[in-house]
Amino acid sequence: MSTTVVITGASAGIGRATARRYGRRGANVVLVARGEGGLRAAADEVTALGGRPFVRPADMADPAQAEGVAADAEREFGPIDVWINCAFASVFAPFDEITADEYRRVTEVTYLGFVNGTRAALARMLPRDRGTIVQVGSALGERSIPLQSAYCGAKHAVNGFSSSLRTELLHRGSRVHLTIAQMPAVNTPQFDWVRSRLGWHPMPVPPIYQPEVAARGVVYAADHPHRKQYYIGGSTAATIWANRLFPALLDRYLARTGYDAQQTDRVPPTGDDNLFTPADRAPADDHGAHGAFDDEAHAHSWQEALLRHPGTTALGAGAATLAAVAGVRRLTRSAA
């Protein structure tokens, strides 16, 4: 019997790459996003790979639309086995240059969109006492950086909300599982369509990974949801551990380097951003999974590979700790 998976933010980036992996498994894949172009192209890919797609446009910031997604998914394919929350929005700018409406919109999509999706999924999973929810998180949910205060705040909120809900599920003895896949910097199209007030084209903070690395981590987390969270990419593990050990040092380092590290030497994008309306409104406006940084992005991660081999978990944790210590030594020299 085919697995039924709902993926929000499925039109591009990590969500798109994850949809492809489930397509290869022959899964029933419910593709959710606002834009028509990316969703239609994603559906064609899922079909070509052997899966069964169902396109369901929705804005996850609206709880009624999230509920409609879940209801339609189960009418189309039956019970939802896996729900993956991946939709987000952001603004690249100093805090005092982000308007109240912009801040609210980022929070509604990137945080409340996860709350709405989780609520809709749980309404169906709890009575059956089975199912898995995967939150696509970020290293920035534990270690904030400049110029992304709205996004970092929302990802921190996802962590807090998910931890609280997990304890409630444990209290109930529920067999519904909730886990988080914490992501590194990923080469997605968001840097071409994000709302930005930077002087140059925004970019992810290196090291950068391809969406396929992230998607492998998401699917692994869905297959093994008993852990609270998974760190995808060596930089995620190193960043989070370094922040736990030396947060003040990282503050000073990021204050010095964080602005330049998030900008290229290219002119900023000139097209429409996707904060309030999708960037792929027309069927031909497909942006795919990859962004503009293929030349810099890594297609593989030693840490993510170790993650998928349980016998090497301790080795991976030790390597991440050593990477964190080495990173802190570099930061110490830079911040001195």
N, C-alpha and C positions, 0 to 999 in steps of 0.2 A: 504494500500500500504506500502511495507516495506521501512524502512529508509536505505539509502545507506551511509555508513561511510567508509572513508579512514583513516587508522591508520599507520603512519610511526613508525619504531622501534617496530613493532608488534611481533617480534620473541621471545621476552623475557621481563621480568620485568613489568613495568607499562603498556607498550603497549600491552603485552600479556594478562595481567589481564583485561585490558579494552576491548580487543577483546572478551574475554569470556562473559563479561557483555552484550555486544551488541549481541552476539550469543544467549543468553537467551531471548533477545527481538525478535528474529526471523529476525534480520536485515541482509542486504547485507553488508558483511564486506570485504573490500579490505585490504589485509595484505601485508605490505611493509617492507622490510628489505633486507640486503645483503645476509644473510645466509640461505641455503636451509633447514637445519635440523629443526630450530625453526619455520620457516614459514609453513612447511608441518605439523608439530605437532599442530601448532596453528589452521590450517585449519581443521584438524580432530576434534579438540575440538569445534570449532564453529559449525561444522556440527552436532556433537553429542548433542549440546545444543539447536539446532533448527534453527540456522542461515544458511546463504548461503555464503561461503567463496570464495574469488578470490585471489589466490597467485600471487603477482607481485614483484619479486626480483628487487631491484633498490638501487643505492647509491644516497641518497638525496643531497649529495654535488655537484652533477652534475645537472645543471638546465635542460639539455635536457632529462635526465632520469626522473626528477620530472614531466616534461611536459608529458612524455610518460606514466607515472603512471596515471595521470588524464585522458588522452585520452582513455587509455585502460579500466579504471574503468567505464567511461561513455558508452563505447561500450558494456561492459559486463552487466551493471545494469541500465543504464540511469543516469539522473542528480544526482550529488553528493549533499547530504544534509549536511553532517558534514565532515570536514577535521580536523584530529587531528595530530599535529606535535609533535612527541615524540622521534625521533631518536637522538642519541648523541654519542660522544666519549670523552675520557678524558685521561689525563696523570697525575699520582701522582708523583710529584717530585718538589723540589725547582725550581724556575724560571730559574736560571742559569744552571740547568741540563736538561732543555727541549730544544731540538734542534729547529731550525727554521722550518724544515719540519714538525716536530711533532706539533708545535704550529699552523702552517697553517692548518694542517689536522683537529685538534680539532675545529678550528674556522670554517672551511668549513662545517663540519658535524653539529656541535652543534648550530651555528648561521646561516650560509648561507643555511644549509639544511632547516631551518624554513622559511627563505626568499624564497627559491626556491619552497617549498611546498605551501606557501601562494600565491605566484604569480600564480602557476598553478591552484590553487583552485579559485582564484579571476577571472581568465580569463573566467571561466565558470559561476561563481555565479553572478558577476556584471551584465551581460546582462539579467539574469533572475530576478535580484533584490531579491534574497533570498539565504540563506545558512548560515552556521556557521563554523567558524574556531576557534579551541581551541589550544592554545600554552601551552605545558606542561613545565612550568617554574620551578623555584627553589627558596627557601629562599636565596640561594647563589647568586642569581641574584640581590639581594639588599645588602646582608651582605657577603662579601668575606671572605674566610678563607685561611690559608697558605696551600701550597702543591698542590693547584688546581687553579693556576692563569689562565691557558688557559680556563678551564671550567667556572670559575667565570666570566671571561671577556666575554665569549660568551653568558652566561645567562644574564648578564647586557645588552648586545647588543640586545638580544631578547626583553627585556623590553622596551628599547628605540625605537626600530623599530616598535614594536606593538603599543606603545602609539602614535607615529606619524601617523601610518596608521589609527588608530581608529579615530583621529581627521579628517582625510581626508574623511573617510566614513560618519562621522557626517555632514561634510560640504556638501556632495553630497546628504544628505537625504537618504542614502542607507539603505535598509532593510537587507543587509548582516551584520552579527554580528561577532565580534572578541573579545575573552576574553582569559585570562590567568589563569591557575590553578597552583598556586605556591606550590611546593612540599617540604616536610620535607626530612629527611634521610629515605631511603627506602631499604628494604632487597631485592635487585635484584642481578642477576648473574654478574653484571658488576665488582664486587670486586674480582671475580675469573679470569676475562679475561682482565681487564684494564691494560694498560701499566704502570708499576710502577718501580720506582727506590728507593723505601723505603726498609728498612732492614727487615721489617716484613710484614705479610699479611695485605693489606689495609682493612679498614672497614668504614662504615658510622658513622658519629658523633652521638652518642645517644642523645635523644631517637630515636629508629628505629621503623618504621612502615612497615607492610606487604604491598605488592603491591595492594592487594584488597582494602585497605583504600584509596590509591592513585586513583585507578580506579573508585571507587564510586565518588570521587571528580571530576574527569575528566568528567564522564557522567553527573553529576549534572550540571557542568559548561556548557556543551553542551546543556542541556535541558533548562538552564536559562542564556543565554549569554548576557543579558543586562548589567550586572555588568562588570566593567573594569577588575577585577581580583578576584580570590578566594584564600584564604589561607587554605591549606589542612593540618590538624594536628595542635595541640596546640603549638608545638615547632616552627612551621613556623610563626604563628602570634606573638608569644613572641619574637622570634629572630628579626623579622622585626621592631616591635615597639621598642624594646630595642636599636636597631641600630639607629633608628631615634632620640631617646632621648639621648643616651649616646654613640655615635660612637667611641670616643677616648678611653673610658673605655673598650669597647669591643676589640679594637685593642690590648691593653696591655694584656687583658685576653687571647685572642687567640694566641698572641705571646708566652705566657707561656704554654698554654695547647693544642693548635691546632695540634701540631705534634703527641703527644702521643695519642690524642683522635681519630686519624685516622689510628691507627695501633693496631693489636692484638699482642698476644705473640706467634703466630703461624708462621711457616716459610712461605715466600712468595710463590705465585703460580708458578708452573714450566712450565705450558703449554704455547701455543702461545697466545699472546694478540690479540685484535681485532681492533687495531687502523687503520691499512691499509688493512687488510684482515679479513673476518668474522671468528669468532671462531667456527661456526657451519657450516662449508663448506659441510660436508657429511650429508646425510639424517638421520643418527643415532646420530648426534651431537646436540641433543636437550637439552637446558639448563633450559627450563621451565620459570616460572615467579619468583620463589623464589631463593634467594641466600643462602649463608652459615650461615645466622644469624637468623634462625627460633626461636632458644631458647631465643634470646634477643628481638625479634620484637613484636610489639603490633598489634593485629588483629583488634583493634577498636580505635577510637579517639573520645573523647567527643566533641572536636571542630568541627570535620567533621560531626558528628551526628547532632549537633546544626545547622550547615550550611544548612542541608536538611530540616529544619523546620523553615520557615520564621518568625514565631511568636517569635522565640527565638534569632533572629539575634542580637538585642541589648544586650541581656544577654551574648551571645558569645563574642561580642566585648569587653564588660566590663571585662569578665573573662580573655580574652587575655591580656588586659591592666594590670590587676592585676598580671598575670603570668610574664609579662615583668618587672614590678616593682620588684617582688620577685626575678626574675633572676638577675636584676641589683644589688640588695642588696648582692646576693651571689657573683657576680663578683667583687663588691667593696671589699669584704673581701678577695677574692682570689688574686686580683691584688694589694692589699695594700703592 
